[in-house]
């Protein structure tokens, strides 16, 4: 939001992403750290240091039953069901969407590659990394209010991001992000359709995601896999992603098909992702494999097929290794332990992406990543710059983050009632709701309905923003 310090340009790497979280800064050494606007800590390299923990630990859900609320909702659309705040996490869904940008270095890699195949590999890794932050995130993000917005500018990562809740029924969130070096545009609209099936809650993604690499004049589109939360009645909550994701390069005709495999009866396929990249003539150019909770690799199709054939032939050593893998994955399906490198490596493969380590206290912070922890940070002076509709200013989310659960619950009820009253008033006066930063249109690459950024947000003229809080 304009508070990030300048950073020298250059490719952002996974290693660089971890440095700010690992540095032990000595506040007494004035030549190493400083204060920005009287509050924000600055590292010696000039990059603003974001917070590494939440103000209060996660509230225990052990005394509450999801089943007591959901038992009347089997097979129904859940977007209209009011859930107690204890099942939430202190982020809006608009902020959850922003977590797509955690692994933005993959977009930077795609921009830097001259080979279209390598660009597609990086884009595929980015698409998988976008769902990786959901691992063990069983808390429900707050439903955005109609007209709610969220902005994020990260000069250290080279992007700025804006999103808006453009529809309440059905709930639709639109977002737009661009590189500060004018090298990419990333945008889309998401309508997650939620259903309860007795033992699980399924979130079916709807809406198109588009990535444009401006230097290469390329556009990629895809949709996210289906997310399912298990054991909502009894047992430890855990989630899986499944379904086929097709990433299309509309300039070259290349396509990446990724199969997020369902867990299966014995958990052997838990978290697994397998797929391939093909050209416009449907010739397979490479095979991609891994787990969306761990890492992603690629290799050439011949090597992959040879390895699979030798694996089928087996041998005592491979059989033993396979049995150990299955046992490990069965244990993971039952207990969902900390992530481990359980992907069977195929010699000659190239690593496309590996998940970032989470903070050591992540389990007490709703299993947030380091990136997620920083999203609701409200620094001194921000309120004068932010739009009045920004998520950071939402009192129910702010109070929950601070551990004031009773106040947060009352504020949530007040905001929902205020939204209902405003809707009734508009209906009475026959006034239509008008979105502020996005408009309905057609995706130029897929030809399907989409919400497109109207521009102008960062001019910061917020005089006609609605009063939603």
KAHU-V797727 format. One record per backbone hydrogen bond with DSSP energy under -1.0 kcal/mol. NH is the residue of the N-H (numbers start at 1). CO is the residue of the C=O. E is the energy in kcal/mol with one decimal. If there is no record, write none. Layout:
NH_CO_E + NH_CO_E
This chain:
17_13_-1.8 + 18_14_-1.1 + 19_15_-1.0 + 22_19_-1.2 + 23_19_-1.7 + 29_26_-1.8 + 30_28_-1.1 + 32_29_-2.0 + 33_29_-1.7 + 36_40_-2.2 + 39_36_-1.8 + 40_36_-2.1 + 42_34_-1.7 + 43_47_-2.0 + 46_43_-2.0 + 49_41_-2.5 + 58_364_-2.8 + 64_61_-1.9 + 69_66_-1.3 + 70_66_-2.3 + 71_67_-2.0 + 73_70_-2.6 + 75_196_-4.0 + 76_73_-2.5 + 78_194_-1.8 + 81_78_-1.6 + 87_84_-1.6 + 88_85_-2.0 + 89_140_-1.8 + 91_89_-2.8 + 93_142_-2.2 + 96_92_-2.0 + 97_93_-2.2 + 98_94_-1.2 + 99_96_-1.2 + 100_97_-2.1 + 101_98_-2.2 + 102_99_-1.6 + 104_101_-1.4 + 106_103_-2.1 + 108_104_-2.0 + 109_105_-2.0 + 110_106_-2.2 + 111_107_-2.4 + 112_108_-1.5 + 113_109_-1.3 + 119_115_-1.8 + 120_116_-2.3 + 121_117_-2.2 + 122_118_-2.0 + 123_119_-2.3 + 124_120_-2.8 + 125_121_-2.1 + 126_122_-2.0 + 127_123_-2.4 + 128_124_-1.9 + 129_125_-2.7 + 130_126_-1.5 + 131_128_-1.4 + 134_131_-1.4 + 135_132_-1.7 + 137_134_-2.5 + 138_136_-1.4 + 140_87_-2.9 + 142_91_-2.7 + 147_165_-2.2 + 148_145_-2.5 + 149_389_-2.4 + 150_163_-1.7 + 152_161_-2.3 + 154_159_-2.7 + 158_154_-1.5 + 159_154_-1.8 + 160_178_-1.9 + 161_152_-2.4 + 162_176_-2.6 + 163_150_-2.0 + 164_174_-2.4 + 165_148_-2.5 + 166_172_-1.5 + 167_172_-1.3 + 172_167_-1.8 + 173_190_-2.4 + 174_164_-2.6 + 175_188_-2.8 + 176_162_-2.5 + 177_186_-2.7 + 178_160_-2.0 + 179_184_-2.2 + 180_158_-1.8 + 182_179_-1.9 + 185_212_-2.0 + 186_177_-3.0 + 187_210_-2.6 + 188_175_-2.0 + 189_208_-1.2 + 190_173_-2.8 + 191_206_-3.0 + 193_204_-2.8 + 195_202_-2.4 + 197_200_-3.0 + 201_229_-2.2 + 202_195_-3.2 + 203_227_-3.7 + 204_193_-3.0 + 209_222_-2.7 + 210_187_-3.1 + 211_220_-2.8 + 212_185_-3.3 + 213_218_-2.2 + 214_183_-1.2 + 218_213_-1.9 + 220_211_-3.0 + 221_248_-1.4 + 222_209_-1.9 + 226_242_-2.5 + 227_203_-2.2 + 228_240_-2.6 + 229_201_-2.9 + 230_238_-3.7 + 232_199_-1.8 + 238_230_-1.0 + 240_228_-2.2 + 242_226_-2.5 + 243_260_-2.2 + 245_258_-3.0 + 247_256_-3.1 + 248_221_-2.1 + 249_254_-2.8 + 250_219_-2.7 + 253_249_-2.4 + 255_278_-2.7 + 256_247_-2.8 + 257_276_-2.5 + 258_245_-3.0 + 259_274_-3.5 + 260_243_-2.8 + 261_272_-2.4 + 269_263_-1.5 + 270_267_-1.3 + 272_269_-2.1 + 273_290_-2.9 + 274_259_-1.8 + 275_288_-2.6 + 276_257_-1.7 + 277_286_-2.3 + 278_255_-3.0 + 279_283_-2.0 + 282_279_-2.2 + 285_277_-3.6 + 286_277_-1.2 + 287_299_-3.4 + 288_275_-2.3 + 289_297_-2.3 + 290_273_-1.5 + 291_295_-2.3 + 292_271_-1.8 + 294_291_-1.6 + 296_353_-2.4 + 297_289_-3.4 + 298_350_-1.8 + 299_287_-2.3 + 304_300_-2.0 + 305_301_-2.7 + 306_302_-2.5 + 307_303_-2.3 + 308_304_-2.4 + 309_305_-2.3 + 310_306_-2.3 + 311_307_-2.2 + 312_308_-1.9 + 313_309_-2.0 + 314_310_-1.4 + 319_315_-2.8 + 320_316_-2.4 + 321_317_-2.4 + 322_318_-2.7 + 323_319_-2.4 + 324_320_-2.2 + 325_321_-2.2 + 326_322_-2.6 + 327_323_-2.4 + 328_324_-2.6 + 329_325_-2.6 + 330_326_-2.6 + 331_327_-2.5 + 332_328_-2.0 + 333_329_-2.3 + 334_330_-1.8 + 335_331_-3.0 + 336_332_-2.1 + 342_340_-1.6 + 349_346_-1.8 + 350_298_-2.9 + 352_296_-3.0 + 353_296_-1.4 + 355_294_-3.3 + 362_359_-1.9 + 364_361_-1.2 + 365_362_-1.8 + 367_362_-2.4 + 368_365_-1.6 + 373_369_-2.1 + 375_372_-1.2 + 377_374_-1.3 + 382_379_-2.0 + 385_382_-2.1 + 386_382_-2.7 + 390_387_-2.1 + 391_149_-1.9 + 393_390_-1.9 + 394_391_-2.1 + 398_394_-2.3 + 399_395_-2.3 + 400_396_-2.0 + 401_397_-2.5 + 402_398_-1.5 + 403_400_-1.6 + 404_399_-2.7 + 405_403_-1.4 + 408_404_-2.5 + 409_405_-2.5 + 410_406_-2.0 + 411_407_-2.5 + 412_408_-2.4 + 413_409_-2.0 + 414_410_-2.3 + 415_411_-2.7 + 416_412_-2.2 + 417_413_-2.2 + 418_414_-2.4 + 419_415_-2.1 + 420_416_-2.1 + 421_417_-2.6 + 422_418_-2.2 + 423_419_-2.0 + 424_420_-2.2 + 425_421_-2.2 + 426_422_-2.1 + 427_423_-2.1 + 428_424_-2.4 + 429_425_-2.1 + 431_426_-2.9 + 439_452_-2.4 + 441_450_-3.0 + 443_448_-3.1 + 447_443_-2.3 + 450_441_-2.4 + 452_439_-2.9 + 454_437_-3.2 + 459_456_-1.5 + 460_457_-2.0 + 465_462_-1.4 + 468_466_-1.0
